[in-house]
Amino acid sequence: MAIRGSDICLILIAIIFPPAAAAMITGCSCDLLINICLTILGYLPGHIHAFWLIYKKMQAEERYGRGGFRYVGSGQYEPLYAQPGGVPPGGPNYGATGVHTFLFGSFRMSLMYGKEKDADHEIDNSSHPGFISFFAKLPPKSPENGTLRLFFRGEWYSAHGPDALYVATHLFRTNTVLKYLGPGGKHGLPSVTLNEGQAKSFLREALTARQLKVEIWAPEAGQGKKATKFKLDKEASPGNLQAVEDLLFVNTDILSAPIVMAIKITSSPMAQGEPSKARTKTIGIAYADTSTREIGVADFVDNDLYSNVETLIIQLSVKEALIPTGTIKNNSERDFELKKLKEVLDRCGVVITERKPSDFTAKNIKEDMVRLLSPSSMPSTSSADAGVVIPELSLPAAPSALSALVSYLSLLSDPSNHGTFSIRIHDLSQFMRLDASALRALNLTEAPGNIGSNKNTTLFGLLNKCKTAQGSRLLGSWLKQPLVNLHEIRKRQNLVESFIDDANARRILQDDYLKMMPDMHRICKRFQKSVASLEDVVRIYQAILKLEGFITTLESVDTSNDEYKTLLEETYLTKLKEFNDSLSKYAEMVEQTLDLDELENHNFVIKPDYDARLQALAEKLKDVRDGLDEQHKKAGRDLGLNLDKKLHLENSQVYGYVFRVPKGDSKVVTGNKGYFELGVTKGGVFFTSKALKELATEYQETTEQYQKTQSGLVKEVVNIASTYAPVLESWNNVLAHLDVIVSFAHVAVNAPEAYVKPTMQEKGAGSLVLKDARHPCLEVQDDMSFIPNDIEMIKNESEFQIITGPNMGGKSTYIRQAGLIALMAQTGCFVPCSEASIPVFDSILCRVGAGDSQLKGISTFMAEMLETATILRSASKDSLIIIDELGRGTSTYDGFGLAWAISEHIASEIHAFCLFATHFHELTALDQQIPHVKNLHVVAHVSKADEGTRDRDITLLYQVKPGTIYDTSVRAASFSSLRLGVCDQSFGIHVAELANFPENVVKLAKRKADELEDFNTEDKHGEPELPAEVVEEGTKIIEELLRTWAASTSRDDGEDIVMADDDDDSNAAAQLAELKKCYERFQPRIESNAWVQSVFASLI
C-alpha cells in the first residue's frame, strides 16, 4: 500500500490533534463526534481511532483511486464511478512495485495520476449571458410545483433559479453555497453546483422520498465546456423511473415499487325508477410496475367519494396517477368529478399527471398489448386474433385507461419491452379495504418526505427484518393488502409458526442465505435491455451457489407437525429444487467463461483461455508489459535513480505510459539525450524515451483490441444469461415470500413479550377478543413500560364501544392497537397479545387525528367530515371502524349532535365493530337506547379537591375498564386497562401542566375553569334532595293548574275559530289574564310544595 504525502500530513495532524485529522477525512459526521469523545477520555484512544480512519482512507484510495470514492460512515467508502462491464479497476501501482500482477493494472493508475485535482465546478463567466437568456425561455417549473430540474455539465451538475434554492435548502442546508449569475449580485440567477455523487443521491431522494418529478438537461452537441443551450435528456417521475433507472439505481435497491396508474371515469343513467339526474359512475383503472414489467387492470362502480379508487390506491401503493385534463371553462360535470378525484389523490399523497383526453381512447390497445405481453400471458390462440380474446381487454372502461398508460410510459418505443409484460385483473374484494385515513392512523408506512425517523414508529419499520430488497417490497404490499381468505391467512400463520419453532433454521436462512440474495427482478430487466454487465452475471452465479444450502436448511426445519412439513414442501422446497435443476447449466457456463480467481479483487473478466483471440492478445500484452518493466529498470540504471522512491512508471491519461520523477530530480533528465521531457505538474516531471513511447503505443493498441474482443464475448455471455430470466424471476418471488415469513417469525420471537398466533374466525361469524393487547410500535420504544389491555367486542352484545377518559389517558392508543392487531393477523403475522380471537374484517376504516390543507381550501373540520362520510358510505357489518375525537373541529353543540347521529347510525344501521373515543361524555347515554353499545373509560386516580384552591392531583393508570364513574373523591379514567363505564372529565389542564405550560397560564386556566363551573352549578350547591312524594304531589298540582287554564279558554261550540290579525294581541292578553287568575286560585298549594316552587323559579 503506497503512502502519499497527503497521508503523511494526516498522520502528523493526528499525532498533534486527532479530531482535526478525523474532521479532514470524514467531515462533520458521527465519526468526528466519536473521535472527540475518545480524545476527551484520553489521547491514546483518540489517536488509535484517527489512525484507523487514515488506514481506511488509504485502503479506499488503493481500491478506487484518488478521488474515486466517497465516505459513507463507520470507516466505509463507496465508489463514485460505475465499473465498466468486464473491465476491472486495476491492480497495484506499477511504478512502485516494478511487477504487474494483473492485466489492467494501469486502469487505476490513470485515476490516481491523470487528474491532479477535482474539476473546478464553475460555470464559465463568458457563458453567463447566453445561459441566463436560455434559462429564462424555459417553461416555468419549480420543486414547489412538483418538478426538480438539473443541468448536466460533463462531470458535474448545476441547478438554477428555484431549483438552486431548493437544493441549497434540502441538500446543503445553507444558502452560502449559492452563486448568482449575471449582473446585479444577489439579484442575478441563483445557481448551485453538485458533484456527480451528490446529484445522483439527491435525484434518488427527490423521486422516492420527496415525490417530485425530475428533469435532467444535457448540452446540445458541439458546444464544448461553454455550453449555453441545453436539451431535455432524461425525464422521470415517482411512477416512471425507466429513463433514470440505469443512472440512479444501478447500485441502489428500489424498496418501493414505482406504480403508476391511469384513471378513466365514465357515467351512465341509473336504472329505471331512480331519480332522473342520478348517474352510475364506472371507473376504469390500468396500472403498471415497469421495474417488474407487470400490468394490471380493474373496472368497478364507485360512489361520489371515490371510495373504491382510494382503496385501490392504498392496496397498490400508487406513486403517480394519470387523469384527463378538464375543460377550458372548468365548469362542466367532468371538471367537477375531476376535482373530487384530485382531492382523493392528494389525500393519498399521489403525484398527479394530466394527459389529453384523446389519450384515454382504446383505439389500438389490442394490437399494442399483443406486442407487449409475454407468450405466457397470451391466450393459447394464434397471434392474429389474440387481441380479441385477451380477457383483461373485455372490461368496459379499463382498456381506455390502459391506452393512456402505455402512451405515457412509451412502452412500445423500447424494443426490450416487447414480449416481456404480464397482465392481470385486480379484484378489490380479495383484500381488506383500507383508506388513506387508516394508513395514517395506524402508522403503517412512513409518510412521504418523513426521512430518517425511527423505523420502529411505523408497522412496516417494525416488521421489516427482511434481508432482501424484494422481501421489503413484498412486505409493504402485504401490509396494504391484508387477506380476507381464511385458508390463505392460516397458511401464512402456519409457515410463520414453523420458523418460530426452529430458531436455528431461521437464523441460518437470514444470515447465511437471504442476506446474500440480489434483487433478481432488476437484474433480469438489465439482461432484457442488454445493459447488464459481468458483475450481474456473477451475482446470479453466487446466488445459485447458495441454492443447495437453501434446500438443505428448509428440509432440516424442525417441526413436529406433519401439516407444516407438507406446507413447507409445497410452498418452497418443490419450487427451489426445480430452480436448482434449471440453473445448474447457468453455473457451469459461468465457471467455464469467467476468471473466478479475479473476483476477490472485484474484477469481472473473461478467462483469456476461453477464446483463442483473447489468449493471443493476453500473451502479447504480457510481452509488452515485460518490455515496459525492462525500460523502467534501464532508465533507473541510466539516470541513477531508485525505482521505488524516485523513478516511477505511470500510465498517464494524457501521455500514456511515461516516467515521472520529483521536480527536485528533473536535472538528471534535462542533460540526458536518451530521454526527453513531456510536461511538468505539481506531482513532478513527466518524460519518456523512444523505446518507451513505442511500447506505450503498442500497449494502448493491444489493450483496446483486448477490450473490444472481451466486450464481444461479454455480450455473448450476457445474452446466454438473459435466457434464464423467467426462472430467475420465479425464484425471486419465492425468495421474497420466504424473506417476509422469516421476518414475521423473527419479530414475533424478539418482541419485548412474544407474539401469539391468533385464532381466526370466518368473516361475520366471530367476535373480537384480545387478551393483554399491546401496541406493537409503542412497546418497543426506549424507556417504555407498556401496560396491556383486554379488548372484548362481542357481536350483537358489545360491538359498539364508547371510550371516555382524560387527555393523555391512552384512549387513542387503545383503539389504534385494536386496528393494528386485526391488520397484522390478516397479513398472516402473529400479534402482540397473550390470547387473540379475531374475525376476518373486510375493511378497517379510521377517523383519527386532526389535519387540514389550507392551500387546498380544506379546513380541519372539513377533512374530518370527508373522512367520516367515507366511513358511512363504505362500511359494512364486517368492518372495523375506529373513530377518535369526532366533532371537535366545530362548536360543542354541533360537534355533539354530529357525534351522536353518526354513532347511532353506525350502531343501529351498519352494525359494524366500532371503537369510538370521545370527550363528549353525554354520548355515553347511547347505551340506554341501543343494547349492543357499551361504555368504557380509562382509569386515573384523582385526589380530593383542596378546599382553598380546589387543586387535585391526577395519576394516569393507562387502564381501560368498565363501569359508570362520576365525580367522586377518587375518579377512574383510562389507557392500558380499560373498564366499562363513563368518565365525565377530561383533565385537560393537568395535561397542560405535564406539557410544562408556564405556571401563570396554568393558574389562570384553573381559575377560569372554576369560575365557569361555579356559574353552571351555583344554584345546585347546598340544595337538599327532595323526597319522591313531594315531587309527585307537585307534578299533580301543575297538571291541575294547566287543565283548569285550558278549560277556561276553550270554546263551547267545538268549531275552529278564524281570528283576524288585529285580534291576536287582545286574545293573548285575555289568555294571560286567565292564567293569572288560575295561579292565584292555586297559589296556596303552590307555596306549600317546594318542588313546584323550584320549577317556577327556573322559569323566571
Secondary structure, DSSP 8 states (H G I E B T S, - for coil): ----HHHHHHHHHHHH-HHHHHHHHH-SSHHHHHHHHHHHH-HHHHHHHHHHHHHHHHHHHHHH-TTSEEEEETTEEEESS---TT-----S-HHHHS---STTTHHHHHHHHS-SS-------GGGHHHHHHHHHTS----GGGTEEEEEE-SSEEEEETHHHHHHIIIII-SGGG-EEESSSGGGSEEEEEEEHHHHHHHHHHHHHTS--EEEEEEE-TT-TTS---EEEEEEEBTTB-GGGHHHHSSSS---S--EEEEEEEEEEE--TTS-TT-EEEEEEEEEEETTTTEEEEEEEEE-TT-HHHHHHHHHHTEEEEEEE---SSS-SHHHHHHHHHHHHHHHTT-EEEEE-GGGS--SSHHHHHHHHB-GGGS-SS-TTSHHHH-GGGGSSSHHHHHHHHHHHHTGGG-GGGTTTBEEEE--GGGB-EE-HHHHHHTT-S--TT--S--GGGSHHHHH---SSHHHHHHHHHHHHS-B--HHHHHHHHHHHHHHHH-HHHHHHIIIIIGGG---HHHHHHHHHTT---HHHHHHHHHHHHTHHHHHHHHHT---S-HHHHHHHIIIIIHHHHHHHHHHHHHHHHHHHHB-GGGGGGT---B-GGGSHHHHHHHHHHHHHHHHHHHHHHHHHHHHT--TTTT-EEEEETTTEEEEEE-GGGTHHHHT-TT-EEEEEETTEEEEE-HHHHHHHHHHHHHHHHHHHHHHHHHHHHHHHHHTTHHHHHHHHHHHHHHHHHHHHHHHHHHSSS--B--EEE-TTT--EEEEEE--TTTTTSTT-----EEEEE-TTTSSEEEEE--TTSSHHHHHHHHHHHHHHHHHT--BSSSEEEEE--SEEEEE-S---BGGGTB-HHHHHHHHHHHHHHH--TTEEEEEESTTTTS-HHHHHHHHHHHHHHIIIII--EEEEE-S-GGGGGGGGT-TTEEEEEEEEEE----TTT----EEEEEEEEES---SSSS----SSEEEES------HHHHHHHTT--HHHHHHHHHHHHHHHHHHHTTTTT-----HHHHHHHHHHHHHHHHHHHHHTS-SS-------GGGHHHHHHHHHHHHHHHHHHHHHHHHT-HHHHHHHHHH-
